[in-house]
Amino acid sequence: MLLGKRRKIGRKIEEISIGEKLTLTETVEDKDLLLYLGLTNDANPLYIQHDYAAQTPFEKPIVPTIMLTGMITSAISKYLPGPGSHVVTQKLEFLKPIYHYSSIHFLFEVVDVHPDKHLIDIQIQATNDANETVIQGFLTVCPPHRIETLNEKVLDNF
């Protein structure tokens, strides 16, 4: 049960420095694609039909870019800066297609910290197994806010 259980909050903006890096590798499996396609009701043949994709310049089914975006925002929510953070802006370029069963190697780097605005800037680069850059981009992220507790009750619903 999610409600009623306290959750750890990520790092405060004062604890984050320029130059911090996070590396992460994700592999796209059938279960991930099926969950995404089922949740969104996205039946794009480019994502799931080998016979269709074989007739395109991609030659085989590709991973939806929104799934890749989800991997990026999930890394922000889980690790840098962590739970309670929120992506405010994003600019992502998908330079090469990513195919089913591919491993994607992400590098996140904090390039600026704006304590006055309570924001950090993170640069992202992702490569495939051939070490080709497949995604590059930039995020502005609001790290978690610290909430003052009122008799230890404020976070009880999280």
Backbone bond lengths (Angstrom), bond angles and torsions (degrees), N, CA, C in turn:
res aa  C-N    CA-C-N  psi(-1)  N-CA   C-N-CA  omega(-1)  CA-C   N-CA-C  phi
1 M - - - 1.440 - - 1.520 109.24 -
2 L 1.331 117.37 128.61 1.455 121.47 -178.69 1.517 112.98 -79.99
3 L 1.313 117.00 -40.85 1.454 119.67 -178.97 1.518 109.88 -73.03
4 G 1.324 114.99 146.27 1.453 119.36 177.83 1.511 113.89 87.05
5 K 1.316 118.11 -6.19 1.457 121.11 -179.48 1.524 109.02 -110.00
6 R 1.301 117.12 129.81 1.457 120.62 179.45 1.524 110.38 -70.29
7 R 1.307 115.45 140.11 1.454 122.26 179.70 1.517 109.43 -114.44
8 K 1.300 116.65 142.92 1.454 121.39 175.85 1.526 108.77 -70.65
9 I 1.316 115.65 139.24 1.455 122.03 178.44 1.534 108.29 -99.07
10 G 1.340 116.32 146.54 1.462 121.61 -179.63 1.522 112.61 -68.34
11 R 1.321 114.51 -169.04 1.462 120.78 -173.34 1.523 112.93 -79.02
12 K 1.327 114.89 143.32 1.462 121.74 176.45 1.522 109.37 -69.84
13 I 1.323 115.75 157.15 1.459 120.68 -178.93 1.531 111.05 -58.88
14 E 1.334 117.73 -33.02 1.472 121.17 179.62 1.531 112.07 -67.13
15 E 1.305 117.25 -18.05 1.470 121.72 -178.38 1.530 112.84 -94.33
16 I 1.326 117.14 1.55 1.470 121.64 -175.59 1.514 109.28 -109.15
17 S 1.345 117.51 134.61 1.462 120.79 -178.71 1.514 112.44 -125.52
18 I 1.318 113.99 152.79 1.467 120.77 174.79 1.530 107.95 -60.22
19 G 1.326 115.92 138.14 1.463 121.29 179.14 1.515 114.46 96.61
20 E 1.335 117.32 -11.99 1.472 119.08 176.59 1.513 109.56 -61.47
21 K 1.334 115.94 142.69 1.465 120.49 -178.84 1.521 110.78 -130.71
22 L 1.313 113.84 151.16 1.454 121.83 173.69 1.519 106.78 -133.74
23 T 1.320 116.74 129.88 1.460 120.59 172.65 1.522 107.86 -113.30
24 L 1.315 114.47 144.95 1.455 120.63 -174.90 1.523 107.92 -153.34
25 T 1.312 117.23 138.03 1.462 121.45 175.26 1.522 108.48 -118.30
26 E 1.329 114.48 130.71 1.469 121.24 177.85 1.525 107.82 -123.60
27 T 1.321 116.41 140.84 1.452 121.74 175.42 1.519 108.56 -116.10
28 V 1.322 115.94 132.49 1.459 121.11 -177.95 1.528 108.66 -87.09
29 E 1.320 115.57 115.55 1.466 122.28 -178.52 1.529 109.76 -108.15
30 D 1.334 115.89 163.45 1.467 121.04 177.89 1.525 111.92 -54.97
31 K 1.328 116.66 -43.38 1.471 120.15 -177.29 1.526 110.80 -59.59
32 D 1.338 117.64 -38.13 1.463 121.45 179.57 1.522 110.63 -65.53
33 L 1.317 116.08 -45.58 1.462 120.59 179.47 1.523 111.26 -63.94
34 L 1.325 117.14 -43.30 1.459 120.49 -179.28 1.528 111.37 -65.61
35 L 1.319 117.37 -39.44 1.464 119.99 176.86 1.526 110.68 -62.73
36 Y 1.325 116.68 -47.54 1.470 120.56 179.60 1.527 110.64 -59.33
37 L 1.326 116.02 -51.53 1.464 120.18 -176.80 1.522 111.56 -63.46
38 G 1.338 116.85 -36.13 1.458 120.44 177.83 1.521 112.37 -69.22
39 L 1.319 116.62 -42.10 1.465 120.04 -179.62 1.519 112.68 -68.15
40 T 1.313 117.07 -35.34 1.465 120.17 -175.41 1.524 113.13 -97.70
41 N 1.327 117.07 -10.51 1.460 121.94 -175.79 1.534 110.59 58.45
42 D 1.316 115.49 33.90 1.463 122.46 -179.71 1.525 108.06 -89.50
43 A 1.316 115.98 112.18 1.465 120.69 -177.50 1.527 111.40 -109.82
44 N 1.316 117.10 30.36 1.461 120.79 178.82 1.528 108.70 -57.61
45 P 1.334 118.11 120.77 1.465 119.86 -177.78 1.528 112.56 -64.34
46 L 1.317 117.85 -20.79 1.464 120.63 178.47 1.528 111.52 -65.91
47 Y 1.340 116.23 -22.96 1.464 120.23 -178.65 1.525 113.43 -91.20
48 I 1.347 117.62 -22.76 1.467 117.43 -170.17 1.533 115.52 -134.68
49 Q 1.311 118.20 -15.10 1.468 118.74 -175.58 1.529 111.07 -105.62
50 H 1.314 114.44 109.70 1.468 119.85 -178.71 1.525 111.93 -61.67
51 D 1.339 117.00 -39.80 1.473 119.07 -178.12 1.528 111.44 -65.79
52 Y 1.330 117.46 -37.32 1.466 119.73 177.51 1.535 110.14 -70.94
53 A 1.326 116.61 -51.15 1.467 121.12 -176.36 1.531 111.44 -59.21
54 A 1.337 116.91 -32.76 1.472 120.74 -179.97 1.534 111.90 -63.15
55 Q 1.327 117.12 -22.79 1.466 121.24 -179.57 1.531 112.72 -91.12
56 T 1.322 116.78 0.94 1.465 121.39 -179.48 1.529 109.33 -105.16
57 P 1.318 117.88 168.97 1.470 120.02 175.55 1.529 112.96 -61.66
58 F 1.339 118.04 -18.92 1.465 120.69 179.03 1.530 112.35 -74.55
59 E 1.309 117.17 -26.62 1.470 126.18 176.13 1.521 115.76 72.23
60 K 1.318 117.56 -21.07 1.467 121.24 176.82 1.519 108.23 -154.98
61 P 1.337 118.02 164.73 1.468 120.59 -176.43 1.534 112.22 -58.53
62 I 1.336 114.33 143.30 1.455 120.42 179.72 1.530 110.29 -113.36
63 V 1.307 114.93 165.14 1.459 122.22 178.82 1.532 108.30 -84.89
64 P 1.334 118.39 131.71 1.465 120.79 177.73 1.534 111.21 -59.35
65 T 1.323 116.17 137.38 1.462 119.69 -178.37 1.530 111.87 -62.43
66 I 1.304 118.13 -30.73 1.464 119.25 179.49 1.530 110.83 -66.64
67 M 1.316 118.46 -29.89 1.467 120.72 174.63 1.521 110.50 -65.95
68 L 1.323 115.91 -39.92 1.464 120.73 178.64 1.525 110.38 -67.18
69 T 1.324 115.82 -39.05 1.464 120.51 175.33 1.528 109.88 -61.45
70 G 1.320 116.18 -39.22 1.463 120.70 176.98 1.516 112.51 -61.65
71 M 1.322 117.73 -38.30 1.467 120.85 176.83 1.526 110.43 -62.37
72 I 1.334 115.51 -39.28 1.468 120.77 -179.39 1.529 110.34 -67.70
73 T 1.322 117.24 -49.17 1.470 119.04 -178.26 1.530 111.00 -68.19
74 S 1.314 117.16 -30.00 1.464 120.40 176.29 1.532 110.59 -65.57
75 A 1.324 117.39 -39.75 1.473 120.72 177.78 1.526 110.79 -63.18
76 I 1.329 116.32 -36.97 1.467 120.78 176.61 1.527 109.42 -64.36
77 S 1.323 116.20 -46.75 1.467 120.96 -178.41 1.523 113.06 -66.63
78 K 1.323 116.88 -33.05 1.466 119.96 -176.24 1.526 114.03 -90.73
79 Y 1.347 117.31 -36.17 1.464 119.49 -167.44 1.527 116.13 -124.96
80 L 1.303 118.51 -49.09 1.462 120.54 -170.70 1.519 110.93 -134.89
81 P 1.294 118.65 98.10 1.461 130.29 6.31 1.527 114.45 -86.94
82 G 1.325 118.45 -11.01 1.455 119.93 173.95 1.520 113.19 116.51
83 P 1.333 116.08 -170.95 1.465 121.58 -175.39 1.527 112.82 -52.98
84 G 1.322 115.25 134.02 1.451 121.70 -179.14 1.518 112.92 98.83
85 S 1.341 117.02 -7.10 1.464 120.18 -179.89 1.526 109.85 -86.67
86 H 1.336 114.63 165.86 1.463 120.03 -174.31 1.531 109.40 -147.62
87 V 1.337 117.05 130.23 1.461 121.42 175.74 1.524 108.09 -76.89
88 V 1.339 115.64 124.84 1.463 121.23 -177.94 1.528 110.61 -96.25
89 T 1.327 116.63 -44.59 1.465 120.80 175.77 1.526 108.57 -137.95
90 Q 1.328 114.44 153.88 1.466 119.42 175.72 1.512 109.47 -147.45
91 K 1.309 114.29 142.85 1.461 121.23 172.41 1.519 105.26 -135.00
92 L 1.310 115.57 109.47 1.462 121.38 -176.38 1.517 109.63 -122.79
93 E 1.308 115.73 137.76 1.464 121.68 174.12 1.525 107.87 -116.33
94 F 1.311 115.42 130.66 1.465 122.42 178.75 1.524 106.36 -103.70
95 L 1.326 115.73 95.68 1.463 122.09 -168.31 1.522 113.75 -78.84
96 K 1.313 116.21 -30.85 1.466 121.39 -179.97 1.522 107.49 -140.67
97 P 1.328 116.58 151.52 1.470 118.15 177.64 1.525 111.01 -67.76
98 I 1.303 114.10 151.63 1.463 120.88 175.00 1.524 106.25 -115.68
99 Y 1.307 115.08 128.67 1.459 120.92 -173.83 1.530 111.49 -98.34
100 H 1.310 115.06 160.63 1.462 121.71 175.61 1.528 109.32 -52.42
101 Y 1.308 115.82 143.35 1.469 125.82 178.62 1.526 113.72 70.31
102 S 1.326 117.54 7.56 1.463 120.42 177.95 1.519 110.59 -76.00
103 S 1.319 114.46 151.88 1.465 120.41 169.21 1.520 107.45 -101.61
104 I 1.320 115.22 136.39 1.456 121.43 179.04 1.518 107.16 -118.28
105 H 1.324 115.36 128.86 1.461 121.69 -177.71 1.531 107.76 -106.11
106 F 1.327 115.59 111.95 1.460 121.79 -176.39 1.523 110.32 -97.18
107 L 1.328 115.17 142.00 1.459 122.24 170.11 1.521 107.23 -126.12
108 F 1.323 116.06 119.51 1.461 123.31 176.88 1.527 106.76 -109.17
109 E 1.328 117.31 133.44 1.459 120.05 177.91 1.522 109.92 -136.39
110 V 1.329 115.71 129.99 1.462 121.05 175.57 1.529 107.18 -73.88
111 V 1.337 116.39 119.45 1.465 120.37 -178.19 1.519 112.70 -108.28
112 D 1.338 118.00 -13.46 1.455 120.27 175.80 1.519 109.66 -161.62
113 V 1.322 115.42 149.62 1.458 122.48 177.57 1.528 106.76 -127.94
114 H 1.325 116.30 128.75 1.467 122.75 -178.74 1.531 109.18 -120.11
115 P 1.337 117.57 80.81 1.475 119.13 -177.69 1.522 113.05 -58.85
116 D 1.337 117.75 -34.01 1.464 121.33 -178.29 1.529 111.93 -65.27
117 K 1.331 117.05 -29.86 1.469 121.56 179.42 1.531 112.12 -101.63
118 H 1.321 116.23 -5.57 1.463 123.63 -175.63 1.539 110.86 58.46
119 L 1.352 115.04 48.31 1.463 121.64 -179.01 1.515 110.61 -137.15
120 I 1.327 115.19 151.96 1.458 121.14 170.53 1.528 108.56 -128.72
121 D 1.328 115.44 151.83 1.466 121.78 176.97 1.518 108.44 -107.55
122 I 1.318 115.30 132.51 1.464 121.41 -178.13 1.522 108.73 -126.41
123 Q 1.321 115.24 128.40 1.467 121.73 174.70 1.520 107.95 -94.36
124 I 1.337 115.85 141.97 1.465 121.06 -177.32 1.521 109.82 -126.80
125 Q 1.313 115.12 138.00 1.458 121.03 170.04 1.521 107.03 -138.24
126 A 1.321 115.68 136.85 1.462 120.35 177.48 1.517 108.52 -128.55
127 T 1.322 114.85 139.34 1.459 120.51 179.21 1.525 109.32 -124.48
128 N 1.332 114.89 158.49 1.467 120.25 175.32 1.523 108.87 -94.60
129 D 1.323 116.58 -174.52 1.465 120.27 -178.32 1.519 113.28 -66.59
130 A 1.336 117.51 -19.35 1.463 121.54 176.59 1.536 111.09 -88.01
131 N 1.340 115.90 8.64 1.465 123.28 -179.68 1.530 113.38 63.47
132 E 1.342 116.19 26.04 1.462 121.28 174.81 1.522 108.09 -90.37
133 T 1.317 117.12 138.92 1.458 120.55 176.20 1.524 108.24 -71.46
134 V 1.327 115.90 122.93 1.465 121.30 -178.49 1.526 111.94 -110.54
135 I 1.330 116.77 -24.99 1.469 121.89 177.54 1.517 107.49 -140.32
136 Q 1.318 115.31 138.20 1.455 119.32 168.05 1.514 107.84 -140.14
137 G 1.321 115.36 151.20 1.444 116.26 -178.66 1.503 113.71 179.86
138 F 1.308 112.85 -169.40 1.450 122.01 -171.52 1.525 108.07 -149.36
139 L 1.322 116.70 135.59 1.455 122.35 176.88 1.520 110.13 -126.18
140 T 1.304 116.11 145.15 1.459 121.36 165.60 1.518 105.45 -109.43
141 V 1.326 115.51 127.61 1.459 121.43 -171.76 1.527 110.10 -126.19
142 C 1.309 115.13 138.37 1.464 122.17 172.48 1.530 106.81 -95.01
143 P 1.344 117.36 110.80 1.467 118.91 177.09 1.529 110.52 -64.56
144 P 1.329 117.41 166.07 1.461 119.38 -178.33 1.529 111.46 -60.82
145 H 1.307 114.29 141.76 1.465 120.69 173.59 1.516 107.74 -86.75
146 R 1.289 116.57 143.47 1.463 120.75 174.46 1.514 108.18 -83.78
147 I 1.295 115.62 131.82 1.460 121.45 -178.57 1.520 107.86 -105.90
148 E 1.307 115.08 129.91 1.464 119.67 175.93 1.526 108.10 -72.73
149 T 1.309 116.70 128.92 1.460 119.35 -179.40 1.524 110.72 -80.79
150 L 1.304 115.89 144.30 1.457 123.16 174.54 1.515 107.29 -114.26
151 N 1.295 116.29 98.44 1.455 121.73 -177.46 1.525 111.83 57.19
152 E 1.334 115.87 35.06 1.470 121.93 176.82 1.526 112.78 62.03
153 K 1.321 119.93 24.36 1.463 122.75 -175.91 1.529 113.67 -106.04
154 V 1.316 119.20 -18.53 1.462 121.40 -170.51 1.524 112.60 -60.15
155 L 1.313 119.74 -42.00 1.466 121.26 -174.99 1.526 113.27 -97.00
156 D 1.323 117.78 11.69 1.459 119.55 -176.57 1.515 113.87 -61.32
157 N 1.319 119.77 -25.69 1.456 121.24 -177.71 1.509 113.58 -90.51
158 F 1.315 118.85 6.44 1.467 121.20 -177.65 1.505 110.45 -113.95
